Amino acid sequence: MVQAAGAHAVLDVSGHALRVGCAAGSFLVKPNAAEAGRLTGVRIASLTEAHEASARIHALGVRHIVISLVTLGRSTRMGGCLARRTARD
């Protein structure tokens, strides 16, 4: 509905709402590592696994993905998130 009106859907949700939002082709989603892991089936314990999860989320139709990695012990000051921008822009 938001995107049909010409706006961008940006989601910071979890569980069922995250899954539905990804399937709807949201502009940006911001799950944390645990949420991204539950969504994709990837156990995120490294940047490599976070990249794999972001690729899977992108394949669901999401244009931009930001995965918060603070739960992996990375502070936000030292790169506590992984951002993925698609080539469709």
N, C-alpha and C positions, 0 to 999 in steps of 0.2 A: 504494500500500500504506500509506504513512504517513497520507495523508489519509483513507483508508477506516477507519483506526483512530481518527479524530477529532483527529489532530494536524495541524499546518501544515508543509508542505514548504517549506524555505528553501534556495535553491540559490546557490552561488558556484562555478559550473563553466563550462566552455567547450565549444565544438565540439558533437559529437554528443550529449553528456550535457545540454547546455543546450537543444538542440532538442527532445529527448525530454522533458525536464522541463517545458518550456513547453507542449508538446502534452498533458501530463498534468494541466495546470491548476494548477501550483504556486502556493502562496500568495505567495511573494516570490522574485524572481531578482535577482542583482546582477552583471550583466556590466559589463566596462569598455567604453569607446567602440568599440574595435576589435572586440570580441566581439559587441556589439549590432549593429554594422555588418554583420558577416559573417552574422549570423542574419537580419537584416531586408533586407539589400541597400541600406541607407541609408549613404552615406559621411558619417560624423559629424565635422564640422569646426566646428559652431556649436551653440548651445543650441536653435535652431529645428530643426536636423536631429536632435538628441538627443530632442526632443519627438516628432518624427515616428517615430523608431525605437521610442520607448516606447509610442506608440499602436499600432504594428504588433505589438509583443510582447504588449500587452494583448489585442489581437484574437486572439492564439493561445490565450488562456485564462488568462493569468497575472493574478492580482489586484493585485499590487504590484510595481513595477519601480524599481530604483535603478541608474542608470547612472553608473559612476565616470568622471569627466571629467578626471582628473589627466593623462591622456595628451594632453589638449588644452592643457596648460600652466596649468591652474587648480590651485592648491594646495588641499588639503583644508580649510585654514583659511578660505579665501575662497570657499567654495561649490563644492568639487570634485566634486559629484555632482548628478545630477538625480533627484529622487524623484517617482514618480507613484502616487497612491493612487486606486483605482477607486471608483465610486459604489455598488458592491455591498455595502459595509460597513454 
